[in-house]
Amino acid sequence: MNLSSALLAPFVPASFGRPGFLARASSFRASDLEVDLTGVAIGVTGGTSGIGLAAAQALAARGAELTLFGRDERKGELAADQVSRSARTRARFVRCDVGDFASVDEVARALGPRPFDRFVHNAGILPSERRVTADGLEATYATNLVGPLRLEFLLDPHHERLRRTVWVSSGGMYLVPLDLRELRGQTKRFDGVRAYAQTKRAQILTARAMSRAHGPHLAAYSMHPGWVDTPSVESSLPRFYRVTRSFLRTPAQGADTAVWLTATAAPLEAGGFYFDREAHDFELVPGTRTSVELERELFDHVARDARIDRAFIST
Ligand SMILES: NC(=O)c1ccc[n+]([C@@H]2O[C@H](COP(=O)([O-])OP(=O)(O)OC[C@H]3O[C@@H](n4cnc5c(N)ncnc54)[C@H](OP(=O)(O)O)[C@@H]3O)[C@@H](O)[C@H]2O)c1
């Protein structure tokens, strides 16, 4: 592998930063994002900061009606103002903790049935310590996977209106094979980085399974944004942030593939995992391929933990 292909390889850390994005962006087709999203209702969790906020701005600029979900009311209203500046219709903020069923259920009731055409599952956490939610779930698992699935299920259980979803995963999953005990926070020692990686791998498997089960009616994609300069990287990984800061991507660069997957009319690989607008194999590191049996077990647990129909995820 020569240097330039090493830089372009999707799983090589050097390509996760700004240089990798700039190298690939030169071959992006501008026409892919010349789309009119007028009248298209889009929900973005974690749309009040970082990648989610940048994605919301880009989608609003193309005419979409944005709903931003987050926990912090003040931050949320400021973000909605910011997004509205680039929009034809006003963006709204909805307070929701996606890792907490009481909050998810209340929001689903308040929004009513089928409020969205497209949805970006972007909110995510990487805590350093184990925390168990009021629903008895480890918080990373609840926030990054189970709660978002429950929200999607309650809003549109048969995907009657919601036809396209995008999960913001992470390159952090590349080296970590799926382990259900680690995913569900049941190991003796809690390791936040591994717990996070487990949820990020499970998000990709979930998107793929949902697309297989419900496609072409539903198109579910996942992507990894690279390494992006956002508040959560600084607070969750301070040492990493200090070392990599100068070559991290901007939030807009990190959001680019999520925006493209949400907005474009270009043909896409159903259930695909994308990085910089290209589909990639997320199981290319030896030992990370998930068996059919383990995948089945994963969805049994996730559906039970989310208290949703198993068929919503996979057949
Ligand atoms: N930055 C990177 O380098 C990077 C790399 C790989 C993957 N990602 C992924 O990208 C996504 C966005 O991260 P970011 O770096 O843009 O972080 P960020 O700037 O810190 O934004 C996180 C957003 O999620 C919201 N949020 C957090 N917990 C939530 C909860 N329980 N319920 C609802 N909203 C919640 C936050 O708002 P409130 O705090 O108000 O709730 C905020 O809007 C995450 O899924 C992350 O795993 C990021």
The ligand as a Gaussian input file, in Angstrom:
#p B3LYP/6-31G(d) Opt

LIG

0 1
 N      -16.563000      14.311000      17.054000
 C      -15.997000      13.215000      16.559000
 O      -14.799000      13.158000      16.258000
 C      -16.840000      11.988000      16.351000
 C      -16.203000      10.861000      15.809000
 C      -16.971000       9.715000      15.593000
 C      -18.319000       9.723000      15.889000
 N      -18.899000      10.840000      16.429000
 C      -20.327000      10.770000      16.739000
 O      -20.973000      11.930000      16.275000
 C      -22.149000      12.179000      17.037000
 C      -22.206000      13.648000      17.424000
 O      -21.117000      13.934000      18.262000
 P      -20.391000      15.355000      18.313000
 O      -18.944000      15.073000      18.346000
 O      -20.958000      16.268000      17.293000
 O      -20.787000      15.804000      19.796000
 P      -21.293000      17.166000      20.444000
 O      -20.859000      18.368000      19.665000
 O      -20.904000      17.122000      21.868000
 O      -22.852000      17.034000      20.325000
 C      -23.553000      16.016000      20.961000
 C      -25.024000      16.328000      20.776000
 O      -25.779000      15.253000      21.289000
 C      -26.709000      15.753000      22.249000
 N      -26.935000      14.726000      23.237000
 C      -26.030000      14.102000      24.031000
 N      -26.641000      13.208000      24.819000
 C      -27.950000      13.252000      24.504000
 C      -29.093000      12.575000      24.988000
 N      -29.027000      11.685000      25.965000
 N      -30.289000      12.887000      24.454000
 C      -30.395000      13.801000      23.453000
 N      -29.346000      14.475000      22.974000
 C      -28.144000      14.210000      23.499000
 C      -26.053000      17.020000      22.778000
 O      -26.983000      17.954000      23.326000
 P      -27.344000      17.981000      24.928000
 O      -26.058000      17.849000      25.652000
 O      -28.059000      19.251000      25.138000
 O      -28.232000      16.813000      25.118000
 C      -25.448000      17.580000      21.504000
 O      -26.431000      18.229000      20.724000
 C      -22.084000      11.211000      18.221000
 O      -22.925000      10.106000      17.984000
 C      -20.633000      10.757000      18.221000
 O      -20.490000       9.466000      18.743000
 C      -18.183000      11.964000      16.678000

